[in-house]
Amino acid sequence: MEKLAIIGGGIIGLTLANYIDLTKYNVTVYDNPIGQATKASAGIISPWLSKRRNKKWYQLAKDGAAFYPKLVQDFSLPRAVYQQTGTLILRKDGELDSLMQLAEARKQTAPEIGDIQLLSAEQVTEKLPLLKTQSSLFITGGGKLDGAGYLETLRQGALTKMITIKTGTAKLSRIHEQWLVQTADETEQFDAVALCAGPGLPSLLGSLGYTTDIRAQKGQLLAFETPFKNSGDWPVAMLDGESDLIPFEDGQILVGATHENDGGFDLTPTKEAFSLLQQKTAPFLAESAFFENYSASYRVGTRAYTSDFAPFFNCLPDNPTAVVASGLGSSGLTTGPYIGFLLAQYFNAGKCDWGIYQKPIETYLSK
């Protein structure tokens, strides 16, 4: 039996660990949760109406969203972690017709989008009472995921399978055809490694002589505690202006998130983030004093971005016993689990038909 080290216990790493064939591999996950994007995140699984021009990214996001029913079944994800409640997309009235046409066209290759409806202002308020009365597009296939809950569910699943999870910072080196993973307490040898450390990937690969096209981006979410106890069944809302409103169960309403390129690994909550999210979100809310009336806590994490805003996952150019994955950006909750599954297929069966999803790995790694 070969030994596999997974460095990174986020959305890719823990999904990969839970899909690995444990009759072939003895698996150890090295998890450094400080600043982890998934642990601080909650988001919308609804990529179909994105207007990004990167066709490979859209194929990955589309297939990632289509993968969710299998993910929910395989890991018995509870309602508090994932729920398909539909997505409201709020735009200016003049843009809704073209958005409807785009949705109908995308549905031809993505039936997971579900039913597509133009809703009146009254229908929108009925579905999501927090919003002002305004018309909207509604698609039934959209869902919402709580990142921290997802990780905890998969962490417990991994422990049940007797997968070893070690917490802390890991360093990587290579000697005599073996991978060495070093922590503060020990050094262990492995036959194969999966490097899923998000914005920490450049540091890991730097010891092997690689330069990695990854930058760290700070993201802040606001989690409000409200008295709306039936909020778990409300749809999510993608607001005009790149802010999201994500209702979870028991009155928890999430608003966000920021994209702070100069924040990097700084995990300090800021008043500036609160003000920015209030400015973007408040105009859409029926309750004008929402931000003042309810207490909010911060969720702060660090995302990994590439120069072209596209994720990558592949073998190292010079070694098929190591795979790397990073650059998920703000679409990580949609694409991350599917990437973890695809990497598990590589280790389990040698499958690596990944060209439809990304540029060559050399685009992001150089030596």
Contacts in CASP RR format, 6 or more apart in sequence:
PFRMAT RR
TARGET T0000
AUTHOR 0000-0000-0000
METHOD contacts of the structure
MODEL  1
MEKLAIIGGGIIGLTLANYIDLTKYNVTVYDNPIGQATKASAGIISPWLS
KRRNKKWYQLAKDGAAFYPKLVQDFSLPRAVYQQTGTLILRKDGELDSLM
QLAEARKQTAPEIGDIQLLSAEQVTEKLPLLKTQSSLFITGGGKLDGAGY
LETLRQGALTKMITIKTGTAKLSRIHEQWLVQTADETEQFDAVALCAGPG
LPSLLGSLGYTTDIRAQKGQLLAFETPFKNSGDWPVAMLDGESDLIPFED
GQILVGATHENDGGFDLTPTKEAFSLLQQKTAPFLAESAFFENYSASYRV
GTRAYTSDFAPFFNCLPDNPTAVVASGLGSSGLTTGPYIGFLLAQYFNAG
KCDWGIYQKPIETYLSK
1 23 0 8 1.000
1 24 0 8 1.000
1 25 0 8 1.000
1 26 0 8 1.000
2 24 0 8 1.000
2 25 0 8 1.000
2 26 0 8 1.000
2 191 0 8 1.000
2 192 0 8 1.000
3 25 0 8 1.000
3 26 0 8 1.000
3 28 0 8 1.000
3 188 0 8 1.000
3 189 0 8 1.000
3 190 0 8 1.000
3 191 0 8 1.000
3 192 0 8 1.000
4 20 0 8 1.000
4 25 0 8 1.000
4 26 0 8 1.000
4 27 0 8 1.000
4 28 0 8 1.000
4 190 0 8 1.000
4 191 0 8 1.000
4 192 0 8 1.000
4 193 0 8 1.000
4 194 0 8 1.000
4 347 0 8 1.000
5 27 0 8 1.000
5 28 0 8 1.000
5 30 0 8 1.000
5 170 0 8 1.000
5 179 0 8 1.000
5 181 0 8 1.000
5 188 0 8 1.000
5 190 0 8 1.000
5 192 0 8 1.000
5 193 0 8 1.000
5 194 0 8 1.000
6 13 0 8 1.000
6 16 0 8 1.000
6 17 0 8 1.000
6 27 0 8 1.000
6 28 0 8 1.000
6 29 0 8 1.000
6 30 0 8 1.000
6 193 0 8 1.000
6 194 0 8 1.000
6 196 0 8 1.000
7 30 0 8 1.000
7 170 0 8 1.000
7 172 0 8 1.000
7 181 0 8 1.000
7 193 0 8 1.000
7 194 0 8 1.000
7 195 0 8 1.000
7 196 0 8 1.000
7 197 0 8 1.000
7 204 0 8 1.000
8 29 0 8 1.000
8 30 0 8 1.000
8 31 0 8 1.000
8 32 0 8 1.000
8 195 0 8 1.000
8 196 0 8 1.000
8 197 0 8 1.000
8 198 0 8 1.000
9 17 0 8 1.000
9 29 0 8 1.000
9 30 0 8 1.000
9 31 0 8 1.000
9 32 0 8 1.000
9 33 0 8 1.000
9 36 0 8 1.000
9 151 0 8 1.000
9 165 0 8 1.000
9 196 0 8 1.000
10 31 0 8 1.000
10 36 0 8 1.000
10 37 0 8 1.000
10 38 0 8 1.000
10 39 0 8 1.000
10 151 0 8 1.000
10 196 0 8 1.000
11 37 0 8 1.000
11 38 0 8 1.000
11 147 0 8 1.000
11 150 0 8 1.000
11 151 0 8 1.000
11 328 0 8 1.000
11 332 0 8 1.000
11 333 0 8 1.000
11 336 0 8 1.000
11 337 0 8 1.000
12 196 0 8 1.000
12 313 0 8 1.000
12 325 0 8 1.000
12 328 0 8 1.000
12 336 0 8 1.000
12 337 0 8 1.000
12 339 0 8 1.000
12 340 0 8 1.000
12 343 0 8 1.000
13 29 0 8 1.000
13 194 0 8 1.000
13 196 0 8 1.000
13 340 0 8 1.000
14 29 0 8 1.000
14 151 0 8 1.000
14 154 0 8 1.000
14 155 0 8 1.000
14 158 0 8 1.000
15 71 0 8 1.000
15 154 0 8 1.000
15 336 0 8 1.000
15 337 0 8 1.000
15 339 0 8 1.000
15 340 0 8 1.000
15 341 0 8 1.000
15 344 0 8 1.000
16 194 0 8 1.000
16 196 0 8 1.000
16 340 0 8 1.000
16 341 0 8 1.000
16 343 0 8 1.000
16 344 0 8 1.000
17 27 0 8 1.000
17 29 0 8 1.000
17 154 0 8 1.000
17 158 0 8 1.000
17 163 0 8 1.000
18 74 0 8 1.000
18 75 0 8 1.000
18 154 0 8 1.000
18 157 0 8 1.000
18 158 0 8 1.000
18 161 0 8 1.000
18 163 0 8 1.000
19 74 0 8 1.000
19 340 0 8 1.000
19 341 0 8 1.000
19 344 0 8 1.000
19 345 0 8 1.000
19 348 0 8 1.000
20 27 0 8 1.000
20 344 0 8 1.000
20 347 0 8 1.000
20 348 0 8 1.000
21 344 0 8 1.000
21 347 0 8 1.000
21 348 0 8 1.000
22 161 0 8 1.000
22 162 0 8 1.000
22 163 0 8 1.000
24 347 0 8 1.000
24 348 0 8 1.000
25 192 0 8 1.000
25 347 0 8 1.000
27 158 0 8 1.000
27 163 0 8 1.000
27 164 0 8 1.000
28 163 0 8 1.000
28 164 0 8 1.000
28 165 0 8 1.000
28 166 0 8 1.000
28 181 0 8 1.000
28 188 0 8 1.000
28 190 0 8 1.000
29 158 0 8 1.000
29 163 0 8 1.000
29 164 0 8 1.000
29 165 0 8 1.000
29 166 0 8 1.000
30 166 0 8 1.000
30 168 0 8 1.000
30 170 0 8 1.000
30 181 0 8 1.000
30 183 0 8 1.000
31 165 0 8 1.000
31 166 0 8 1.000
31 167 0 8 1.000
31 168 0 8 1.000
32 167 0 8 1.000
32 168 0 8 1.000
32 169 0 8 1.000
32 170 0 8 1.000
32 197 0 8 1.000
33 39 0 8 1.000
33 167 0 8 1.000
34 267 0 8 1.000
35 265 0 8 1.000
35 267 0 8 1.000
35 300 0 8 1.000
35 301 0 8 1.000
35 302 0 8 1.000
36 151 0 8 1.000
36 301 0 8 1.000
36 302 0 8 1.000
37 198 0 8 1.000
37 199 0 8 1.000
37 219 0 8 1.000
37 301 0 8 1.000
37 302 0 8 1.000
37 303 0 8 1.000
37 304 0 8 1.000
37 328 0 8 1.000
37 329 0 8 1.000
37 332 0 8 1.000
38 147 0 8 1.000
38 148 0 8 1.000
38 150 0 8 1.000
38 151 0 8 1.000
38 332 0 8 1.000
38 333 0 8 1.000
39 147 0 8 1.000
39 148 0 8 1.000
39 151 0 8 1.000
39 301 0 8 1.000
40 148 0 8 1.000
40 219 0 8 1.000
40 221 0 8 1.000
40 299 0 8 1.000
40 300 0 8 1.000
40 301 0 8 1.000
41 147 0 8 1.000
41 148 0 8 1.000
41 221 0 8 1.000
41 257 0 8 1.000
41 299 0 8 1.000
41 301 0 8 1.000
41 332 0 8 1.000
41 333 0 8 1.000
42 144 0 8 1.000
42 145 0 8 1.000
42 146 0 8 1.000
42 147 0 8 1.000
42 148 0 8 1.000
42 221 0 8 1.000
42 223 0 8 1.000
42 246 0 8 1.000
42 248 0 8 1.000
42 254 0 8 1.000
42 299 0 8 1.000
42 333 0 8 1.000
43 144 0 8 1.000
43 145 0 8 1.000
43 147 0 8 1.000
43 236 0 8 1.000
43 244 0 8 1.000
43 246 0 8 1.000
43 254 0 8 1.000
43 333 0 8 1.000
44 87 0 8 1.000
44 142 0 8 1.000
44 143 0 8 1.000
44 144 0 8 1.000
44 236 0 8 1.000
44 238 0 8 1.000
44 244 0 8 1.000
44 246 0 8 1.000
44 333 0 8 1.000
45 65 0 8 1.000
45 68 0 8 1.000
45 82 0 8 1.000
45 142 0 8 1.000
45 143 0 8 1.000
45 144 0 8 1.000
45 145 0 8 1.000
45 333 0 8 1.000
45 334 0 8 1.000
46 65 0 8 1.000
46 86 0 8 1.000
46 87 0 8 1.000
46 139 0 8 1.000
46 141 0 8 1.000
46 142 0 8 1.000
46 143 0 8 1.000
46 236 0 8 1.000
46 238 0 8 1.000
47 58 0 8 1.000
47 61 0 8 1.000
47 62 0 8 1.000
47 64 0 8 1.000
47 65 0 8 1.000
47 331 0 8 1.000
47 334 0 8 1.000
48 62 0 8 1.000
48 65 0 8 1.000
48 103 0 8 1.000
48 106 0 8 1.000
48 107 0 8 1.000
48 110 0 8 1.000
48 112 0 8 1.000
48 113 0 8 1.000
48 139 0 8 1.000
49 89 0 8 1.000
49 99 0 8 1.000
49 102 0 8 1.000
49 103 0 8 1.000
49 106 0 8 1.000
49 137 0 8 1.000
49 139 0 8 1.000
50 58 0 8 1.000
50 61 0 8 1.000
51 102 0 8 1.000
52 58 0 8 1.000
52 309 0 8 1.000
54 308 0 8 1.000
54 309 0 8 1.000
54 310 0 8 1.000
56 310 0 8 1.000
56 355 0 8 1.000
56 356 0 8 1.000
56 357 0 8 1.000
56 358 0 8 1.000
56 359 0 8 1.000
57 309 0 8 1.000
57 310 0 8 1.000
57 311 0 8 1.000
57 331 0 8 1.000
57 357 0 8 1.000
59 356 0 8 1.000
59 357 0 8 1.000
60 311 0 8 1.000
60 335 0 8 1.000
60 338 0 8 1.000
60 339 0 8 1.000
60 357 0 8 1.000
60 358 0 8 1.000
61 331 0 8 1.000
61 334 0 8 1.000
61 335 0 8 1.000
62 109 0 8 1.000
62 110 0 8 1.000
62 112 0 8 1.000
63 338 0 8 1.000
63 357 0 8 1.000
64 334 0 8 1.000
64 335 0 8 1.000
64 336 0 8 1.000
64 337 0 8 1.000
64 338 0 8 1.000
65 110 0 8 1.000
65 112 0 8 1.000
65 142 0 8 1.000
65 334 0 8 1.000
66 110 0 8 1.000
66 112 0 8 1.000
67 337 0 8 1.000
67 338 0 8 1.000
67 341 0 8 1.000
68 82 0 8 1.000
68 84 0 8 1.000
68 143 0 8 1.000
68 337 0 8 1.000
71 77 0 8 1.000
71 82 0 8 1.000
71 337 0 8 1.000
71 341 0 8 1.000
72 82 0 8 1.000
75 153 0 8 1.000
75 154 0 8 1.000
75 157 0 8 1.000
76 153 0 8 1.000
77 150 0 8 1.000
77 153 0 8 1.000
78 153 0 8 1.000
79 232 0 8 1.000
79 249 0 8 1.000
80 146 0 8 1.000
80 149 0 8 1.000
80 248 0 8 1.000
80 249 0 8 1.000
81 145 0 8 1.000
81 146 0 8 1.000
81 147 0 8 1.000
81 149 0 8 1.000
81 150 0 8 1.000
81 153 0 8 1.000
82 143 0 8 1.000
82 144 0 8 1.000
82 145 0 8 1.000
82 146 0 8 1.000
82 150 0 8 1.000
83 143 0 8 1.000
83 144 0 8 1.000
83 232 0 8 1.000
84 140 0 8 1.000
84 141 0 8 1.000
84 142 0 8 1.000
84 143 0 8 1.000
85 142 0 8 1.000
85 143 0 8 1.000
85 144 0 8 1.000
85 232 0 8 1.000
85 233 0 8 1.000
85 234 0 8 1.000
85 235 0 8 1.000
85 236 0 8 1.000
86 138 0 8 1.000
86 139 0 8 1.000
86 140 0 8 1.000
86 141 0 8 1.000
86 142 0 8 1.000
86 143 0 8 1.000
86 235 0 8 1.000
86 236 0 8 1.000
87 138 0 8 1.000
87 139 0 8 1.000
87 141 0 8 1.000
87 142 0 8 1.000
87 143 0 8 1.000
87 235 0 8 1.000
87 236 0 8 1.000
87 237 0 8 1.000
87 238 0 8 1.000
88 119 0 8 1.000
88 124 0 8 1.000
88 127 0 8 1.000
88 128 0 8 1.000
88 131 0 8 1.000
88 136 0 8 1.000
88 137 0 8 1.000
88 138 0 8 1.000
88 235 0 8 1.000
88 236 0 8 1.000
88 237 0 8 1.000
88 238 0 8 1.000
89 99 0 8 1.000
89 136 0 8 1.000
89 137 0 8 1.000
89 138 0 8 1.000
89 139 0 8 1.000
89 237 0 8 1.000
89 238 0 8 1.000
90 131 0 8 1.000
90 134 0 8 1.000
90 136 0 8 1.000
90 237 0 8 1.000
90 238 0 8 1.000
90 239 0 8 1.000
90 240 0 8 1.000
90 284 0 8 1.000
91 99 0 8 1.000
91 136 0 8 1.000
91 137 0 8 1.000
91 240 0 8 1.000
92 240 0 8 1.000
93 135 0 8 1.000
96 118 0 8 1.000
96 135 0 8 1.000
96 136 0 8 1.000
96 137 0 8 1.000
97 118 0 8 1.000
99 137 0 8 1.000
100 116 0 8 1.000
100 118 0 8 1.000
100 137 0 8 1.000
103 113 0 8 1.000
103 116 0 8 1.000
103 137 0 8 1.000
103 139 0 8 1.000
104 116 0 8 1.000
106 113 0 8 1.000
107 113 0 8 1.000
107 114 0 8 1.000
107 116 0 8 1.000
112 141 0 8 1.000
113 139 0 8 1.000
113 141 0 8 1.000
113 142 0 8 1.000
114 139 0 8 1.000
114 140 0 8 1.000
114 141 0 8 1.000
115 139 0 8 1.000
115 140 0 8 1.000
115 141 0 8 1.000
116 137 0 8 1.000
116 138 0 8 1.000
116 139 0 8 1.000
117 137 0 8 1.000
117 138 0 8 1.000
117 139 0 8 1.000
118 135 0 8 1.000
118 136 0 8 1.000
118 137 0 8 1.000
118 138 0 8 1.000
119 127 0 8 1.000
119 135 0 8 1.000
119 136 0 8 1.000
119 137 0 8 1.000
119 138 0 8 1.000
120 135 0 8 1.000
121 133 0 8 1.000
121 134 0 8 1.000
121 135 0 8 1.000
122 133 0 8 1.000
123 138 0 8 1.000
124 131 0 8 1.000
124 133 0 8 1.000
124 134 0 8 1.000
124 135 0 8 1.000
124 136 0 8 1.000
124 138 0 8 1.000
125 131 0 8 1.000
125 132 0 8 1.000
125 133 0 8 1.000
125 286 0 8 1.000
127 138 0 8 1.000
127 234 0 8 1.000
127 235 0 8 1.000
128 234 0 8 1.000
128 235 0 8 1.000
128 237 0 8 1.000
128 245 0 8 1.000
128 247 0 8 1.000
129 228 0 8 1.000
129 234 0 8 1.000
129 286 0 8 1.000
130 228 0 8 1.000
130 234 0 8 1.000
130 245 0 8 1.000
130 247 0 8 1.000
130 253 0 8 1.000
130 285 0 8 1.000
130 286 0 8 1.000
130 287 0 8 1.000
130 290 0 8 1.000
131 237 0 8 1.000
131 245 0 8 1.000
131 284 0 8 1.000
131 285 0 8 1.000
131 286 0 8 1.000
132 283 0 8 1.000
132 284 0 8 1.000
132 285 0 8 1.000
132 286 0 8 1.000
133 286 0 8 1.000
134 284 0 8 1.000
136 237 0 8 1.000
138 235 0 8 1.000
142 235 0 8 1.000
142 236 0 8 1.000
143 236 0 8 1.000
144 236 0 8 1.000
144 246 0 8 1.000
144 247 0 8 1.000
144 248 0 8 1.000
145 333 0 8 1.000
146 248 0 8 1.000
147 333 0 8 1.000
150 333 0 8 1.000
155 165 0 8 1.000
158 165 0 8 1.000
159 165 0 8 1.000
166 183 0 8 1.000
168 183 0 8 1.000
168 184 0 8 1.000
169 183 0 8 1.000
169 184 0 8 1.000
170 181 0 8 1.000
170 182 0 8 1.000
170 183 0 8 1.000
170 204 0 8 1.000
171 181 0 8 1.000
171 182 0 8 1.000
171 183 0 8 1.000
171 204 0 8 1.000
171 207 0 8 1.000
172 179 0 8 1.000
172 180 0 8 1.000
172 181 0 8 1.000
172 182 0 8 1.000
172 193 0 8 1.000
172 195 0 8 1.000
172 204 0 8 1.000
172 205 0 8 1.000
172 207 0 8 1.000
172 208 0 8 1.000
173 179 0 8 1.000
173 180 0 8 1.000
173 182 0 8 1.000
173 207 0 8 1.000
173 208 0 8 1.000
174 180 0 8 1.000
174 208 0 8 1.000
174 319 0 8 1.000
178 189 0 8 1.000
178 190 0 8 1.000
178 191 0 8 1.000
179 189 0 8 1.000
179 190 0 8 1.000
179 191 0 8 1.000
179 192 0 8 1.000
179 193 0 8 1.000
179 321 0 8 1.000
179 322 0 8 1.000
180 187 0 8 1.000
180 188 0 8 1.000
180 189 0 8 1.000
180 190 0 8 1.000
181 187 0 8 1.000
181 188 0 8 1.000
181 190 0 8 1.000
181 193 0 8 1.000
191 321 0 8 1.000
192 321 0 8 1.000
192 322 0 8 1.000
192 347 0 8 1.000
193 321 0 8 1.000
193 322 0 8 1.000
193 323 0 8 1.000
194 322 0 8 1.000
194 323 0 8 1.000
194 324 0 8 1.000
194 325 0 8 1.000
194 343 0 8 1.000
194 347 0 8 1.000
195 201 0 8 1.000
195 204 0 8 1.000
195 205 0 8 1.000
195 322 0 8 1.000
195 323 0 8 1.000
195 324 0 8 1.000
195 325 0 8 1.000
195 326 0 8 1.000
196 324 0 8 1.000
196 325 0 8 1.000
196 326 0 8 1.000
196 340 0 8 1.000
196 343 0 8 1.000
197 203 0 8 1.000
197 204 0 8 1.000
197 326 0 8 1.000
198 214 0 8 1.000
198 304 0 8 1.000
198 325 0 8 1.000
198 326 0 8 1.000
198 327 0 8 1.000
198 328 0 8 1.000
199 214 0 8 1.000
199 215 0 8 1.000
199 216 0 8 1.000
199 217 0 8 1.000
199 264 0 8 1.000
199 265 0 8 1.000
199 302 0 8 1.000
199 303 0 8 1.000
199 304 0 8 1.000
199 326 0 8 1.000
200 214 0 8 1.000
200 216 0 8 1.000
200 304 0 8 1.000
200 326 0 8 1.000
201 212 0 8 1.000
201 214 0 8 1.000
201 304 0 8 1.000
201 324 0 8 1.000
201 326 0 8 1.000
202 211 0 8 1.000
202 212 0 8 1.000
202 214 0 8 1.000
205 211 0 8 1.000
205 212 0 8 1.000
205 324 0 8 1.000
205 365 0 8 1.000
206 212 0 8 1.000
208 316 0 8 1.000
209 367 0 8 1.000
210 316 0 8 1.000
210 365 0 8 1.000
210 366 0 8 1.000
210 367 0 8 1.000
211 365 0 8 1.000
211 366 0 8 1.000
211 367 0 8 1.000
212 326 0 8 1.000
212 364 0 8 1.000
212 365 0 8 1.000
213 306 0 8 1.000
213 307 0 8 1.000
213 363 0 8 1.000
213 364 0 8 1.000
213 365 0 8 1.000
214 304 0 8 1.000
214 305 0 8 1.000
214 306 0 8 1.000
214 326 0 8 1.000
214 327 0 8 1.000
214 364 0 8 1.000
215 261 0 8 1.000
215 264 0 8 1.000
215 304 0 8 1.000
215 305 0 8 1.000
215 306 0 8 1.000
215 307 0 8 1.000
216 263 0 8 1.000
216 264 0 8 1.000
216 265 0 8 1.000
216 302 0 8 1.000
216 303 0 8 1.000
216 304 0 8 1.000
216 305 0 8 1.000
217 259 0 8 1.000
217 260 0 8 1.000
217 261 0 8 1.000
217 263 0 8 1.000
217 264 0 8 1.000
217 302 0 8 1.000
217 303 0 8 1.000
217 304 0 8 1.000
217 305 0 8 1.000
217 329 0 8 1.000
218 258 0 8 1.000
218 260 0 8 1.000
218 262 0 8 1.000
218 263 0 8 1.000
218 264 0 8 1.000
218 265 0 8 1.000
218 266 0 8 1.000
218 267 0 8 1.000
218 300 0 8 1.000
218 301 0 8 1.000
218 302 0 8 1.000
218 303 0 8 1.000
219 257 0 8 1.000
219 258 0 8 1.000
219 259 0 8 1.000
219 260 0 8 1.000
219 273 0 8 1.000
219 300 0 8 1.000
219 301 0 8 1.000
219 302 0 8 1.000
219 303 0 8 1.000
220 256 0 8 1.000
220 257 0 8 1.000
220 258 0 8 1.000
220 260 0 8 1.000
220 269 0 8 1.000
220 270 0 8 1.000
220 273 0 8 1.000
220 277 0 8 1.000
220 298 0 8 1.000
220 299 0 8 1.000
220 300 0 8 1.000
220 301 0 8 1.000
221 254 0 8 1.000
221 255 0 8 1.000
221 256 0 8 1.000
221 257 0 8 1.000
221 298 0 8 1.000
221 299 0 8 1.000
221 300 0 8 1.000
222 254 0 8 1.000
222 255 0 8 1.000
222 256 0 8 1.000
222 273 0 8 1.000
222 274 0 8 1.000
222 277 0 8 1.000
222 296 0 8 1.000
222 297 0 8 1.000
222 298 0 8 1.000
222 299 0 8 1.000
223 252 0 8 1.000
223 253 0 8 1.000
223 254 0 8 1.000
223 296 0 8 1.000
223 297 0 8 1.000
223 298 0 8 1.000
223 299 0 8 1.000
224 252 0 8 1.000
224 253 0 8 1.000
224 254 0 8 1.000
224 255 0 8 1.000
224 290 0 8 1.000
224 294 0 8 1.000
224 295 0 8 1.000
224 296 0 8 1.000
225 251 0 8 1.000
225 252 0 8 1.000
225 294 0 8 1.000
225 295 0 8 1.000
225 296 0 8 1.000
225 297 0 8 1.000
226 251 0 8 1.000
226 252 0 8 1.000
226 253 0 8 1.000
226 294 0 8 1.000
227 251 0 8 1.000
228 234 0 8 1.000
228 247 0 8 1.000
228 251 0 8 1.000
228 253 0 8 1.000
229 250 0 8 1.000
229 251 0 8 1.000
231 247 0 8 1.000
231 248 0 8 1.000
231 249 0 8 1.000
231 250 0 8 1.000
231 251 0 8 1.000
231 252 0 8 1.000
231 253 0 8 1.000
232 247 0 8 1.000
232 248 0 8 1.000
232 249 0 8 1.000
232 250 0 8 1.000
232 251 0 8 1.000
234 247 0 8 1.000
235 247 0 8 1.000
236 244 0 8 1.000
236 245 0 8 1.000
236 246 0 8 1.000
236 247 0 8 1.000
237 244 0 8 1.000
237 245 0 8 1.000
237 246 0 8 1.000
237 284 0 8 1.000
238 244 0 8 1.000
239 245 0 8 1.000
239 280 0 8 1.000
239 281 0 8 1.000
239 284 0 8 1.000
240 284 0 8 1.000
241 280 0 8 1.000
242 280 0 8 1.000
243 255 0 8 1.000
243 256 0 8 1.000
243 277 0 8 1.000
243 280 0 8 1.000
243 281 0 8 1.000
244 254 0 8 1.000
244 255 0 8 1.000
244 256 0 8 1.000
244 257 0 8 1.000
245 253 0 8 1.000
245 254 0 8 1.000
245 255 0 8 1.000
245 281 0 8 1.000
245 284 0 8 1.000
246 253 0 8 1.000
246 254 0 8 1.000
246 255 0 8 1.000
246 256 0 8 1.000
247 253 0 8 1.000
247 254 0 8 1.000
248 254 0 8 1.000
253 294 0 8 1.000
254 299 0 8 1.000
255 277 0 8 1.000
255 281 0 8 1.000
256 277 0 8 1.000
256 280 0 8 1.000
256 281 0 8 1.000
257 277 0 8 1.000
257 330 0 8 1.000
258 273 0 8 1.000
258 276 0 8 1.000
258 277 0 8 1.000
259 330 0 8 1.000
260 273 0 8 1.000
264 302 0 8 1.000
265 302 0 8 1.000
267 300 0 8 1.000
267 301 0 8 1.000
267 302 0 8 1.000
268 300 0 8 1.000
269 298 0 8 1.000
269 300 0 8 1.000
273 298 0 8 1.000
274 291 0 8 1.000
274 296 0 8 1.000
278 291 0 8 1.000
281 291 0 8 1.000
282 288 0 8 1.000
282 290 0 8 1.000
282 291 0 8 1.000
287 293 0 8 1.000
303 327 0 8 1.000
303 328 0 8 1.000
303 329 0 8 1.000
303 330 0 8 1.000
304 326 0 8 1.000
304 327 0 8 1.000
304 328 0 8 1.000
304 329 0 8 1.000
305 327 0 8 1.000
305 329 0 8 1.000
306 312 0 8 1.000
306 326 0 8 1.000
306 327 0 8 1.000
306 364 0 8 1.000
308 359 0 8 1.000
308 363 0 8 1.000
309 329 0 8 1.000
310 327 0 8 1.000
310 358 0 8 1.000
310 359 0 8 1.000
311 325 0 8 1.000
311 326 0 8 1.000
311 327 0 8 1.000
311 328 0 8 1.000
311 329 0 8 1.000
311 331 0 8 1.000
311 332 0 8 1.000
311 335 0 8 1.000
311 336 0 8 1.000
311 339 0 8 1.000
311 358 0 8 1.000
312 324 0 8 1.000
312 325 0 8 1.000
312 326 0 8 1.000
312 327 0 8 1.000
312 358 0 8 1.000
312 359 0 8 1.000
312 361 0 8 1.000
312 363 0 8 1.000
312 364 0 8 1.000
313 323 0 8 1.000
313 324 0 8 1.000
313 325 0 8 1.000
313 326 0 8 1.000
313 339 0 8 1.000
313 340 0 8 1.000
313 342 0 8 1.000
313 343 0 8 1.000
313 354 0 8 1.000
313 357 0 8 1.000
313 358 0 8 1.000
314 323 0 8 1.000
314 324 0 8 1.000
314 325 0 8 1.000
314 352 0 8 1.000
314 354 0 8 1.000
314 358 0 8 1.000
314 361 0 8 1.000
315 322 0 8 1.000
315 323 0 8 1.000
315 324 0 8 1.000
315 346 0 8 1.000
315 352 0 8 1.000
315 361 0 8 1.000
316 322 0 8 1.000
316 323 0 8 1.000
316 324 0 8 1.000
316 361 0 8 1.000
316 365 0 8 1.000
317 361 0 8 1.000
317 362 0 8 1.000
317 365 0 8 1.000
317 367 0 8 1.000
318 367 0 8 1.000
323 343 0 8 1.000
323 346 0 8 1.000
323 347 0 8 1.000
324 361 0 8 1.000
324 365 0 8 1.000
325 339 0 8 1.000
325 340 0 8 1.000
325 343 0 8 1.000
326 364 0 8 1.000
328 335 0 8 1.000
328 336 0 8 1.000
328 339 0 8 1.000
342 351 0 8 1.000
342 354 0 8 1.000
345 351 0 8 1.000
345 352 0 8 1.000
346 352 0 8 1.000
END
